[in-house]
Every structure is written in C-alpha cells, then in structure tokens.
C-alpha cells in the first residue's frame, strides 16, 4: 500500500493497512512529520521523503 501524505487521513490509512497485514509505505514532503510517524509506527511502516518536483515525475 502506498500512501501520499502523512496528515490525518494518511496516518489513519497507514494504521488500517498495518492492521490488515499490508506492506505500507508513506510518502510525504515534510521531514518532521516523517519523524513523528517513525515514533508512532517504528519499522511497521516505510517512510519516504519526497519533494513536489519528484512527485510530478
């Protein structure tokens, strides 16, 4: 499962994906948000930082 954005909807989607045993990757442009996700989910979710230019490719 690939999730774009680590806001409320992205976090909840990640929780659901992990809950059903999915391989979850979350992509976000804010590094501090990814750090919070790491604290919350640890190794259960892959976190990728991207910038708007890369997202358009």
PDB file of N, H, CA, C and O in Angstrom:
ATOM      1  N   UNK A   1       0.846  -1.155   0.000  1.00  0.00           N
ATOM      2  CA  UNK A   1       0.000   0.000   0.000  1.00  0.00           C
ATOM      3  C   UNK A   1       0.897   1.224   0.000  1.00  0.00           C
ATOM      4  O   UNK A   1       1.829   1.315   0.799  1.00  0.00           O
ATOM      5  N   UNK A   2       0.622   2.163  -0.890  1.00  0.00           N
ATOM      6  H   UNK A   2      -0.135   2.089  -1.539  1.00  0.00           H
ATOM      7  CA  UNK A   2       1.369   3.419  -0.945  1.00  0.00           C
ATOM      8  C   UNK A   2       0.429   4.552  -0.548  1.00  0.00           C
ATOM      9  O   UNK A   2      -0.669   4.678  -1.090  1.00  0.00           O
ATOM     10  N   UNK A   3       0.862   5.361   0.386  1.00  0.00           N
ATOM     11  H   UNK A   3       1.754   5.259   0.827  1.00  0.00           H
ATOM     12  CA  UNK A   3       0.061   6.476   0.873  1.00  0.00           C
ATOM     13  C   UNK A   3       0.839   7.756   0.618  1.00  0.00           C
ATOM     14  O   UNK A   3       2.019   7.857   0.953  1.00  0.00           O
ATOM     15  N   UNK A   4       0.171   8.723   0.027  1.00  0.00           N
ATOM     16  H   UNK A   4      -0.788   8.641  -0.245  1.00  0.00           H
ATOM     17  CA  UNK A   4       0.797  10.024  -0.212  1.00  0.00           C
ATOM     18  C   UNK A   4       0.225  11.005   0.798  1.00  0.00           C
ATOM     19  O   UNK A   4      -0.967  11.312   0.781  1.00  0.00           O
ATOM     20  N   UNK A   5       1.087  11.491   1.672  1.00  0.00           N
ATOM     21  H   UNK A   5       2.055  11.242   1.686  1.00  0.00           H
ATOM     22  CA  UNK A   5       0.690  12.459   2.689  1.00  0.00           C
ATOM     23  C   UNK A   5       0.567  11.841   4.064  1.00  0.00           C
ATOM     24  O   UNK A   5      -0.101  10.821   4.238  1.00  0.00           O
ATOM     25  N   UNK A   6       1.209  12.456   5.038  1.00  0.00           N
ATOM     26  H   UNK A   6       1.751  13.284   4.896  1.00  0.00           H
ATOM     27  CA  UNK A   6       1.219  11.937   6.401  1.00  0.00           C
ATOM     28  C   UNK A   6       0.294  12.681   7.343  1.00  0.00           C
ATOM     29  O   UNK A   6       0.511  12.684   8.555  1.00  0.00           O
ATOM     30  N   UNK A   7      -0.737  13.311   6.799  1.00  0.00           N
ATOM     31  H   UNK A   7      -0.913  13.309   5.815  1.00  0.00           H
ATOM     32  CA  UNK A   7      -1.709  14.002   7.641  1.00  0.00           C
ATOM     33  C   UNK A   7      -2.650  13.004   8.310  1.00  0.00           C
ATOM     34  O   UNK A   7      -2.349  11.814   8.399  1.00  0.00           O
ATOM     35  N   UNK A   8      -3.768  13.496   8.769  1.00  0.00           N
ATOM     36  H   UNK A   8      -4.012  14.463   8.696  1.00  0.00           H
ATOM     37  CA  UNK A   8      -4.731  12.661   9.497  1.00  0.00           C
ATOM     38  C   UNK A   8      -5.198  11.480   8.647  1.00  0.00           C
ATOM     39  O   UNK A   8      -5.216  10.345   9.123  1.00  0.00           O
ATOM     40  N   UNK A   9      -5.566  11.734   7.420  1.00  0.00           N
ATOM     41  H   UNK A   9      -5.551  12.656   7.033  1.00  0.00           H
ATOM     42  CA  UNK A   9      -6.067  10.666   6.546  1.00  0.00           C
ATOM     43  C   UNK A   9      -4.956   9.663   6.234  1.00  0.00           C
ATOM     44  O   UNK A   9      -5.187   8.454   6.253  1.00  0.00           O
ATOM     45  N   UNK A  10      -3.754  10.162   5.949  1.00  0.00           N
ATOM     46  H   UNK A  10      -3.567  11.144   5.934  1.00  0.00           H
ATOM     47  CA  UNK A  10      -2.637   9.268   5.666  1.00  0.00           C
ATOM     48  C   UNK A  10      -2.275   8.391   6.853  1.00  0.00           C
ATOM     49  O   UNK A  10      -2.010   7.199   6.690  1.00  0.00           O
ATOM     50  N   UNK A  11      -2.262   8.969   8.040  1.00  0.00           N
ATOM     51  H   UNK A  11      -2.477   9.937   8.173  1.00  0.00           H
ATOM     52  CA  UNK A  11      -1.973   8.194   9.259  1.00  0.00           C
ATOM     53  C   UNK A  11      -3.014   7.113   9.478  1.00  0.00           C
ATOM     54  O   UNK A  11      -2.680   5.965   9.774  1.00  0.00           O
ATOM     55  N   UNK A  12      -4.281   7.486   9.332  1.00  0.00           N
ATOM     56  H   UNK A  12      -4.552   8.418   9.092  1.00  0.00           H
ATOM     57  CA  UNK A  12      -5.343   6.504   9.535  1.00  0.00           C
ATOM     58  C   UNK A  12      -5.295   5.409   8.478  1.00  0.00           C
ATOM     59  O   UNK A  12      -5.525   4.239   8.783  1.00  0.00           O
ATOM     60  N   UNK A  13      -5.001   5.781   7.251  1.00  0.00           N
ATOM     61  H   UNK A  13      -4.814   6.731   7.003  1.00  0.00           H
ATOM     62  CA  UNK A  13      -4.845   4.779   6.205  1.00  0.00           C
ATOM     63  C   UNK A  13      -3.685   3.840   6.504  1.00  0.00           C
ATOM     64  O   UNK A  13      -3.772   2.635   6.268  1.00  0.00           O
ATOM     65  N   UNK A  14      -2.600   4.400   7.025  1.00  0.00           N
ATOM     66  H   UNK A  14      -2.529   5.379   7.216  1.00  0.00           H
ATOM     67  CA  UNK A  14      -1.454   3.575   7.411  1.00  0.00           C
ATOM     68  C   UNK A  14      -1.788   2.606   8.527  1.00  0.00           C
ATOM     69  O   UNK A  14      -1.387   1.442   8.490  1.00  0.00           O
ATOM     70  N   UNK A  15      -2.523   3.086   9.517  1.00  0.00           N
ATOM     71  H   UNK A  15      -2.849   4.031   9.547  1.00  0.00           H
ATOM     72  CA  UNK A  15      -2.944   2.217  10.618  1.00  0.00           C
ATOM     73  C   UNK A  15      -3.796   1.062  10.101  1.00  0.00           C
ATOM     74  O   UNK A  15      -3.624  -0.087  10.508  1.00  0.00           O
ATOM     75  N   UNK A  16      -4.711   1.387   9.203  1.00  0.00           N
ATOM     76  H   UNK A  16      -4.850   2.321   8.873  1.00  0.00           H
ATOM     77  CA  UNK A  16      -5.573   0.347   8.643  1.00  0.00           C
ATOM     78  C   UNK A  16      -4.760  -0.654   7.832  1.00  0.00           C
ATOM     79  O   UNK A  16      -4.963  -1.863   7.943  1.00  0.00           O
ATOM     80  N   UNK A  17      -3.846  -0.149   7.021  1.00  0.00           N
ATOM     81  H   UNK A  17      -3.681   0.833   6.931  1.00  0.00           H
ATOM     82  CA  UNK A  17      -3.009  -1.032   6.206  1.00  0.00           C
ATOM     83  C   UNK A  17      -2.169  -1.968   7.057  1.00  0.00           C
ATOM     84  O   UNK A  17      -2.064  -3.158   6.760  1.00  0.00           O
ATOM     85  N   UNK A  18      -1.574  -1.437   8.108  1.00  0.00           N
ATOM     86  H   UNK A  18      -1.660  -0.470   8.349  1.00  0.00           H
ATOM     87  CA  UNK A  18      -0.779  -2.259   9.020  1.00  0.00           C
ATOM     88  C   UNK A  18      -1.675  -3.269   9.725  1.00  0.00           C
ATOM     89  O   UNK A  18      -1.293  -4.422   9.924  1.00  0.00           O
ATOM     90  N   UNK A  19      -2.879  -2.817  10.102  1.00  0.00           N
ATOM     91  H   UNK A  19      -3.188  -1.880   9.940  1.00  0.00           H
ATOM     92  CA  UNK A  19      -3.811  -3.685  10.807  1.00  0.00           C
ATOM     93  C   UNK A  19      -4.218  -4.915  10.013  1.00  0.00           C
ATOM     94  O   UNK A  19      -4.484  -5.967  10.595  1.00  0.00           O
ATOM     95  N   UNK A  20      -4.271  -4.798   8.696  1.00  0.00           N
ATOM     96  H   UNK A  20      -4.055  -3.943   8.223  1.00  0.00           H
ATOM     97  CA  UNK A  20      -4.646  -5.949   7.864  1.00  0.00           C
ATOM     98  C   UNK A  20      -3.409  -6.674   7.321  1.00  0.00           C
ATOM     99  O   UNK A  20      -3.518  -7.545   6.458  1.00  0.00           O
ATOM    100  N   UNK A  21      -2.236  -6.303   7.838  1.00  0.00           N
ATOM    101  H   UNK A  21      -2.148  -5.596   8.539  1.00  0.00           H
ATOM    102  CA  UNK A  21      -1.007  -7.009   7.467  1.00  0.00           C
ATOM    103  C   UNK A  21      -0.377  -6.538   6.177  1.00  0.00           C
ATOM    104  O   UNK A  21       0.414  -7.267   5.578  1.00  0.00           O
ATOM    105  N   UNK A  22      -0.706  -5.337   5.732  1.00  0.00           N
ATOM    106  H   UNK A  22      -1.349  -4.745   6.219  1.00  0.00           H
ATOM    107  CA  UNK A  22      -0.175  -4.818   4.483  1.00  0.00           C
ATOM    108  C   UNK A  22       1.258  -4.312   4.600  1.00  0.00           C
ATOM    109  O   UNK A  22       1.753  -4.017   5.688  1.00  0.00           O
ATOM    110  N   UNK A  23       1.898  -4.222   3.451  1.00  0.00           N
ATOM    111  H   UNK A  23       1.496  -4.462   2.567  1.00  0.00           H
ATOM    112  CA  UNK A  23       3.230  -3.628   3.330  1.00  0.00           C
ATOM    113  C   UNK A  23       3.003  -2.154   3.025  1.00  0.00           C
ATOM    114  O   UNK A  23       2.705  -1.801   1.884  1.00  0.00           O
ATOM    115  N   UNK A  24       3.139  -1.289   4.027  1.00  0.00           N
ATOM    116  H   UNK A  24       3.381  -1.576   4.953  1.00  0.00           H
ATOM    117  CA  UNK A  24       2.735   0.112   3.922  1.00  0.00           C
ATOM    118  C   UNK A  24       3.950   1.017   3.753  1.00  0.00           C
ATOM    119  O   UNK A  24       4.916   0.937   4.512  1.00  0.00           O
ATOM    120  N   UNK A  25       3.880   1.881   2.740  1.00  0.00           N
ATOM    121  H   UNK A  25       3.096   1.947   2.124  1.00  0.00           H
ATOM    122  CA  UNK A  25       4.875   2.941   2.532  1.00  0.00           C
ATOM    123  C   UNK A  25       4.154   4.264   2.492  1.00  0.00           C
ATOM    124  O   UNK A  25       3.165   4.414   1.774  1.00  0.00           O
ATOM    125  N   UNK A  26       4.642   5.237   3.262  1.00  0.00           N
ATOM    126  H   UNK A  26       5.445   5.115   3.844  1.00  0.00           H
ATOM    127  CA  UNK A  26       4.038   6.556   3.294  1.00  0.00           C
ATOM    128  C   UNK A  26       5.032   7.563   2.733  1.00  0.00           C
ATOM    129  O   UNK A  26       6.188   7.610   3.153  1.00  0.00           O
ATOM    130  N   UNK A  27       4.577   8.357   1.791  1.00  0.00           N
ATOM    131  H   UNK A  27       3.638   8.318   1.449  1.00  0.00           H
ATOM    132  CA  UNK A  27       5.413   9.360   1.137  1.00  0.00           C
ATOM    133  C   UNK A  27       4.931  10.739   1.565  1.00  0.00           C
ATOM    134  O   UNK A  27       3.741  11.043   1.474  1.00  0.00           O
ATOM    135  N   UNK A  28       5.863  11.577   2.034  1.00  0.00           N
ATOM    136  H   UNK A  28       6.829  11.330   2.107  1.00  0.00           H
ATOM    137  CA  UNK A  28       5.485  12.921   2.474  1.00  0.00           C
ATOM    138  C   UNK A  28       6.609  13.890   2.142  1.00  0.00           C
ATOM    139  O   UNK A  28       7.744  13.478   1.905  1.00  0.00           O
ATOM    140  N   UNK A  29       6.292  15.168   2.126  1.00  0.00           N
ATOM    141  H   UNK A  29       5.370  15.503   2.318  1.00  0.00           H
ATOM    142  CA  UNK A  29       7.286  16.203   1.824  1.00  0.00           C
ATOM    143  C   UNK A  29       7.826  16.865   3.083  1.00  0.00           C
ATOM    144  O   UNK A  29       8.742  17.683   2.995  1.00  0.00           O
ATOM    145  N   UNK A  30       7.287  16.536   4.246  1.00  0.00           N
ATOM    146  H   UNK A  30       6.544  15.871   4.317  1.00  0.00           H
ATOM    147  CA  UNK A  30       7.704  17.163   5.497  1.00  0.00           C
ATOM    148  C   UNK A  30       8.513  16.176   6.334  1.00  0.00           C
ATOM    149  O   UNK A  30       7.989  15.168   6.808  1.00  0.00           O
ATOM    150  N   UNK A  31       9.780  16.477   6.505  1.00  0.00           N
ATOM    151  H   UNK A  31      10.206  17.296   6.121  1.00  0.00           H
ATOM    152  CA  UNK A  31      10.660  15.602   7.273  1.00  0.00           C
ATOM    153  C   UNK A  31      10.247  15.445   8.719  1.00  0.00           C
ATOM    154  O   UNK A  31      10.358  14.354   9.278  1.00  0.00           O
ATOM    155  N   UNK A  32       9.766  16.527   9.344  1.00  0.00           N
ATOM    156  H   UNK A  32       9.675  17.414   8.890  1.00  0.00           H
ATOM    157  CA  UNK A  32       9.378  16.430  10.756  1.00  0.00           C
ATOM    158  C   UNK A  32       8.178  15.514  10.932  1.00  0.00           C
ATOM    159  O   UNK A  32       8.070  14.816  11.940  1.00  0.00           O
ATOM    160  N   UNK A  33       7.283  15.512   9.966  1.00  0.00           N
ATOM    161  H   UNK A  33       7.370  16.079   9.147  1.00  0.00           H
ATOM    162  CA  UNK A  33       6.127  14.614  10.024  1.00  0.00           C
ATOM    163  C   UNK A  33       6.545  13.158   9.915  1.00  0.00           C
ATOM    164  O   UNK A  33       5.957  12.288  10.557  1.00  0.00           O
ATOM    165  N   UNK A  34       7.561  12.892   9.102  1.00  0.00           N
ATOM    166  H   UNK A  34       8.038  13.599   8.580  1.00  0.00           H
ATOM    167  CA  UNK A  34       8.050  11.527   8.966  1.00  0.00           C
ATOM    168  C   UNK A  34       8.697  11.048  10.263  1.00  0.00           C
ATOM    169  O   UNK A  34       8.602   9.870  10.609  1.00  0.00           O
ATOM    170  N   UNK A  35       9.351  11.955  10.978  1.00  0.00           N
ATOM    171  H   UNK A  35       9.429  12.912  10.697  1.00  0.00           H
ATOM    172  CA  UNK A  35       9.931  11.603  12.276  1.00  0.00           C
ATOM    173  C   UNK A  35       8.858  11.206  13.276  1.00  0.00           C
ATOM    174  O   UNK A  35       9.041  10.266  14.050  1.00  0.00           O
ATOM    175  N   UNK A  36       7.737  11.919  13.262  1.00  0.00           N
ATOM    176  H   UNK A  36       7.588  12.683  12.634  1.00  0.00           H
ATOM    177  CA  UNK A  36       6.628  11.577  14.151  1.00  0.00           C
ATOM    178  C   UNK A  36       6.044  10.219  13.780  1.00  0.00           C
ATOM    179  O   UNK A  36       5.670   9.437  14.654  1.00  0.00           O
ATOM    180  N   UNK A  37       5.967   9.944  12.484  1.00  0.00           N
ATOM    181  H   UNK A  37       6.270  10.580  11.774  1.00  0.00           H
ATOM    182  CA  UNK A  37       5.460   8.644  12.044  1.00  0.00           C
ATOM    183  C   UNK A  37       6.396   7.523  12.476  1.00  0.00           C
ATOM    184  O   UNK A  37       5.944   6.436  12.837  1.00  0.00           O
ATOM    185  N   UNK A  38       7.690   7.785  12.441  1.00  0.00           N
ATOM    186  H   UNK A  38       8.057   8.668  12.148  1.00  0.00           H
ATOM    187  CA  UNK A  38       8.653   6.784  12.888  1.00  0.00           C
ATOM    188  C   UNK A  38       8.446   6.479  14.370  1.00  0.00           C
ATOM    189  O   UNK A  38       8.492   5.320  14.782  1.00  0.00           O
ATOM    190  N   UNK A  39       8.219   7.522  15.169  1.00  0.00           N
ATOM    191  H   UNK A  39       8.182   8.464  14.834  1.00  0.00           H
ATOM    192  CA  UNK A  39       7.960   7.320  16.596  1.00  0.00           C
ATOM    193  C   UNK A  39       6.696   6.500  16.817  1.00  0.00           C
ATOM    194  O   UNK A  39       6.642   5.652  17.707  1.00  0.00           O
ATOM    195  N   UNK A  40       5.685   6.758  16.003  1.00  0.00           N
ATOM    196  H   UNK A  40       5.729   7.447  15.279  1.00  0.00           H
ATOM    197  CA  UNK A  40       4.391   6.103  16.183  1.00  0.00           C
ATOM    198  C   UNK A  40       4.368   4.668  15.648  1.00  0.00           C
ATOM    199  O   UNK A  40       3.792   3.782  16.279  1.00  0.00           O
ATOM    200  N   UNK A  41       4.993   4.434  14.483  1.00  0.00           N
ATOM    201  H   UNK A  41       5.461   5.154  13.970  1.00  0.00           H
ATOM    202  CA  UNK A  41       4.866   3.134  13.827  1.00  0.00           C
ATOM    203  C   UNK A  41       6.144   2.301  13.799  1.00  0.00           C
ATOM    204  O   UNK A  41       6.090   1.100  13.532  1.00  0.00           O
ATOM    205  N   UNK A  42       7.284   2.914  14.070  1.00  0.00           N
ATOM    206  H   UNK A  42       7.328   3.890  14.287  1.00  0.00           H
ATOM    207  CA  UNK A  42       8.535   2.175  14.042  1.00  0.00           C
ATOM    208  C   UNK A  42       8.790   1.540  12.686  1.00  0.00           C
ATOM    209  O   UNK A  42       8.636   2.187  11.650  1.00  0.00           O
ATOM    210  N   UNK A  43       9.181   0.276  12.694  1.00  0.00           N
ATOM    211  H   UNK A  43       9.306  -0.249  13.535  1.00  0.00           H
ATOM    212  CA  UNK A  43       9.514  -0.431  11.454  1.00  0.00           C
ATOM    213  C   UNK A  43       8.297  -0.996  10.729  1.00  0.00           C
ATOM    214  O   UNK A  43       8.439  -1.610   9.672  1.00  0.00           O
ATOM    215  N   UNK A  44       7.116  -0.797  11.281  1.00  0.00           N
ATOM    216  H   UNK A  44       7.001  -0.298  12.140  1.00  0.00           H
ATOM    217  CA  UNK A  44       5.916  -1.346  10.648  1.00  0.00           C
ATOM    218  C   UNK A  44       5.543  -0.613   9.360  1.00  0.00           C
ATOM    219  O   UNK A  44       4.815  -1.151   8.526  1.00  0.00           O
ATOM    220  N   UNK A  45       6.042   0.618   9.199  1.00  0.00           N
ATOM    221  H   UNK A  45       6.633   1.056   9.876  1.00  0.00           H
ATOM    222  CA  UNK A  45       5.704   1.421   8.031  1.00  0.00           C
ATOM    223  C   UNK A  45       6.974   2.020   7.451  1.00  0.00           C
ATOM    224  O   UNK A  45       7.783   2.598   8.177  1.00  0.00           O
ATOM    225  N   UNK A  46       7.150   1.882   6.143  1.00  0.00           N
ATOM    226  H   UNK A  46       6.493   1.412   5.553  1.00  0.00           H
ATOM    227  CA  UNK A  46       8.261   2.544   5.466  1.00  0.00           C
ATOM    228  C   UNK A  46       7.880   4.010   5.272  1.00  0.00           C
ATOM    229  O   UNK A  46       6.735   4.325   4.946  1.00  0.00           O
ATOM    230  N   UNK A  47       8.830   4.885   5.471  1.00  0.00           N
ATOM    231  H   UNK A  47       9.760   4.629   5.736  1.00  0.00           H
ATOM    232  CA  UNK A  47       8.589   6.315   5.317  1.00  0.00           C
ATOM    233  C   UNK A  47       9.571   6.871   4.291  1.00  0.00           C
ATOM    234  O   UNK A  47      10.776   6.634   4.374  1.00  0.00           O
ATOM    235  N   UNK A  48       9.041   7.610   3.326  1.00  0.00           N
ATOM    236  H   UNK A  48       8.062   7.802   3.258  1.00  0.00           H
ATOM    237  CA  UNK A  48       9.862   8.164   2.265  1.00  0.00           C
ATOM    238  C   UNK A  48       9.630   9.657   2.174  1.00  0.00           C
ATOM    239  O   UNK A  48       8.491  10.125   2.156  1.00  0.00           O
ATOM    240  N   UNK A  49      10.726  10.402   2.117  1.00  0.00           N
ATOM    241  H   UNK A  49      11.651  10.022   2.132  1.00  0.00           H
ATOM    242  CA  UNK A  49      10.607  11.856   1.953  1.00  0.00           C
ATOM    243  C   UNK A  49      10.746  12.178   0.473  1.00  0.00           C
ATOM    244  O   UNK A  49      11.618  11.645  -0.213  1.00  0.00           O
ATOM    245  N   UNK A  50       9.897  13.035   0.004  1.00  0.00           N
ATOM    246  H   UNK A  50       9.189  13.469   0.561  1.00  0.00           H
ATOM    247  CA  UNK A  50       9.899  13.404  -1.399  1.00  0.00           C
ATOM    248  C   UNK A  50       9.679  14.915  -1.500  1.00  0.00           C
ATOM    249  O   UNK A  50       9.219  15.548  -0.550  1.00  0.00           O
ATOM    250  N   UNK A  51      10.009  15.476  -2.645  1.00  0.00           N
ATOM    251  H   UNK A  51      10.382  14.962  -3.417  1.00  0.00           H
ATOM    252  CA  UNK A  51       9.715  16.888  -2.859  1.00  0.00           C
ATOM    253  C   UNK A  51       8.709  17.017  -4.000  1.00  0.00           C
ATOM    254  O   UNK A  51       8.546  16.081  -4.784  1.00  0.00           O
ATOM    255  N   UNK A  52       8.045  18.141  -4.103  1.00  0.00           N
ATOM    256  H   UNK A  52       8.177  18.900  -3.467  1.00  0.00           H
ATOM    257  CA  UNK A  52       6.999  18.291  -5.137  1.00  0.00           C
ATOM    258  C   UNK A  52       7.489  18.047  -6.550  1.00  0.00           C
ATOM    259  O   UNK A  52       6.711  17.595  -7.390  1.00  0.00           O
ATOM    260  N   UNK A  53       8.744  18.327  -6.843  1.00  0.00           N
ATOM    261  H   UNK A  53       9.376  18.695  -6.161  1.00  0.00           H
ATOM    262  CA  UNK A  53       9.280  18.101  -8.181  1.00  0.00           C
ATOM    263  C   UNK A  53       9.313  16.606  -8.479  1.00  0.00           C
ATOM    264  O   UNK A  53       8.902  16.180  -9.559  1.00  0.00           O
ATOM    265  N   UNK A  54       9.799  15.806  -7.528  1.00  0.00           N
ATOM    266  H   UNK A  54      10.133  16.152  -6.652  1.00  0.00           H
ATOM    267  CA  UNK A  54       9.846  14.356  -7.717  1.00  0.00           C
ATOM    268  C   UNK A  54       8.449  13.752  -7.842  1.00  0.00           C
ATOM    269  O   UNK A  54       8.251  12.798  -8.595  1.00  0.00           O
ATOM    270  N   UNK A  55       7.489  14.298  -7.114  1.00  0.00           N
ATOM    271  H   UNK A  55       7.650  15.073  -6.502  1.00  0.00           H
ATOM    272  CA  UNK A  55       6.122  13.778  -7.147  1.00  0.00           C
ATOM    273  C   UNK A  55       5.531  13.920  -8.549  1.00  0.00           C
ATOM    274  O   UNK A  55       4.681  13.122  -8.944  1.00  0.00           O
ATOM    275  N   UNK A  56       5.969  14.924  -9.299  1.00  0.00           N
ATOM    276  H   UNK A  56       6.659  15.572  -8.978  1.00  0.00           H
ATOM    277  CA  UNK A  56       5.448  15.138 -10.646  1.00  0.00           C
ATOM    278  C   UNK A  56       6.052  14.215 -11.683  1.00  0.00           C
ATOM    279  O   UNK A  56       5.491  14.066 -12.769  1.00  0.00           O
ATOM    280  N   UNK A  57       7.179  13.590 -11.381  1.00  0.00           N
ATOM    281  H   UNK A  57       7.635  13.711 -10.500  1.00  0.00           H
ATOM    282  CA  UNK A  57       7.858  12.689 -12.328  1.00  0.00           C
ATOM    283  C   UNK A  57       7.123  11.397 -12.513  1.00  0.00           C
ATOM    284  O   UNK A  57       7.566  10.538 -13.275  1.00  0.00           O
TER     285      UNK A  57
END
